[in-house]
């Protein structure tokens, strides 16, 4: 086992003897079979990216089947278990020149494949409230987060230790050596060398939580992340929330230049942060946010650390994460439960970024209008069936990016088999 993993495991086991330790989850195990679950998520997804600058549009429609099995743990001081998954994606509509690669890989003729499939498994053991898992899995950490925003999810292969020995504190440490991206059944087509992650989340009080993480993608970059989230209850139906996120990335020599993020390839770095303030009153919520990127290059992710490793306020279609970019957001959320339609929600956002260093004589700008409506069936035979429709209208100038309108439509239905 990696030395960092051994040291962290020793610490979290020792923490189990502190006065703040939680009751042992392992001592309450009902067994491998009794605590097992088996389910299939049916996902129908449609993407339409309508480029306005002459580029070929991307239009893809597919049906996904995401099967997951999670065993319980055997009884005893040390519990053993197995997790497994199976993925199947079937093309319903697409074609050469308009395929979206995050849905379906292409064949030698440049046509999207008719279907793709993948399977994986991981073994796990639990001591007290600490779980060690090795194999194919879906990590969800600020510095290593699998992408599940298309038809089939991304997966990683490696070891992850998760500990909840101290009340309110979750610790994570891991090492991953392979990445299976969305739309590609290959186990490691990007040839990830390794990514080491360590960090944790702590619920300080009912209203305050903090997080701190570090990662190292071999020969690419090292990254630090911190978060503070604070809620001020104002009344029974009113609250004010502040959410602060920050990343600092130090690129290895030449890495950010190869990733086309605007650096000069000489050990460049980036710092990006966002602060969002959210005022909730009954069914309504109003959000304002500011995000700022600084340093020698823009903020890069999805190069070994997953497509969702960007826990920042202004991340929609665009992430507003380019070199020296400053962006502002105004958004609105509505929960229709107050008006007699539980499960129905709506969100609108407008984000504008400027001061982008494009290398040209003048700075670049970008802006996005985002709309999303979602409904989740609350009861009956179709309970938990969800339907979501989102639209982004994106415009940019001075070589920042192509103008486009995007539509994403998802229909998801989880089936519980066991």
Buried (B, 14 or more C-beta within 10 A) or exposed (E): EBEBBEEBBEEBBEBBEEEEBBEBBBEEBEBBEEBBEBBBBBBBBBBBBBBEEEEEBBBBBBBBBBBBBBBBBBBEEEBBBBBBBBBBBBBEEBEEEBBBBBBBBBEEEEBBBEEBEBEBEBBBBBBBBBBBBBBBBBBEBBBBBBBBBBBBBBBBBBBBBBBBBBEBBBBBBBBBBBBBBBBBBEEBEEEBEBBBBBBBBBBEEEEEBBBBBBBBBBEBBBBBBBBBBBBEEEEEEEBBBBBBBBBBBBBBEBBBBBBEBBBEBEBBBBBBBBBBBBBBEEBEBEBBBBBBBBBBBBBBBBBBBBBBBBBBBBBBBBBBBBBBBBBBBEBEBBBBEEEEEBBBBBBBBBBBBBBBBBEEEEBBBBBBBBEBBBBBBBEEEEEBBBBBBBBBBBBBBBEBBBBBBBBBBBBBBBEEEE
